Amino acid sequence: MLLMQRKGSVGLPRESDRNANKFHKGHYEIIAARFREQMSRYLDDNGQPVNTAGCYKADALEELARSLSDRFKFDNEEHDTAIFLERCGVVAS
């Protein structure tokens, strides 16, 4: 879900940002690697949470990854959400 707030707010999209292509694939790969690194701390080899706390943390990371992907798609129509989420260690739904 892409949240729209006041224009000019830090980190929130403005219509003038649409397809500005401020980021390229390398940026997305670096961000995804950081997510994957953090997700691996809370999930076992089968992608299941290691404990209850890990479940909540993995869910929060997944929601953040999905939110960022929505923002990246706004910035660049060619951004592939499924690939980004896979690289983050999130199963696309």
N, C-alpha and C positions, 0 to 999 in steps of 0.2 A: 504494500500500500504506500503510495507516494503522498506524503503530507505536504500541503502547501500552506505557508503562513505568510506573514507580511513580506512584501518585496523588500529586498535589501538585507534580510536577516542572514546571519552567518550560516553557511552550509545548507541553506534551503534553496531549491531551484527557482529560478525566474524564467519567464518565457524566453528571454534573450539568451539564456544558457542552452536552450534546446539545440542539440547537434553542434555544440560549440567545439566538440572533439578536444577537450582540454586534457583528456587522458588517453593513453594508448594501451595496447595489449600488455605491455611490460608492467605498467602500473597495476592493472587488474591482477596479473600473475603474482606480483609481490604481495598485494593485499590478500589474495586467496591463500597463498602459502602461510601467511600469519594466522589466518583462520584455521587452516588445516592443522597447523602446529598446536594451536590451543585446543581444538576439538579432540585431538588425539590424547590429550591429558584426561579427558572425561569419558571416552568411549573405548570399549575393548576392540579386538580385531574384527568382530562381527558387526561393529557399529552400534552396539548396545551400551547404555550407560553403565559405568562401573559401580555406581551406587546412587542413592537418591539425590544427593547434592550434585553429583555429576550430571544427572538427568536435567536438573534445573539450569545448570550452567551451560550444558550443551544446547538446550532449548533457547536460551538467551542468545548464544552465539549464532544459532541458526536464524533466529528472527532478525538479528542485526545484519547477517550476511544477505538475507533476502531483501531487507530494506535498502542496503547499499546497492544491491544489484538493480533495484527499481530506479534508484537515483542515477546509476551509471547508464541505464537504458534511456533515461530522459536526456542525459548528456550526449549519448551516442547511439543512434538507432541500430548500429551494427553490433552493439554489445550483445553477446549471447548469454542469457541468464543461465541456461542449463549447464553450459560449460563452466561458467564462473562458480556456480554452486557445487558442481562436481569437484572442481579444484579446491574449493573450501572444505570439502569433506562432508558436504550436505547432500542428501538425496533429494533430487528435484521432484516436486509433486505437481 
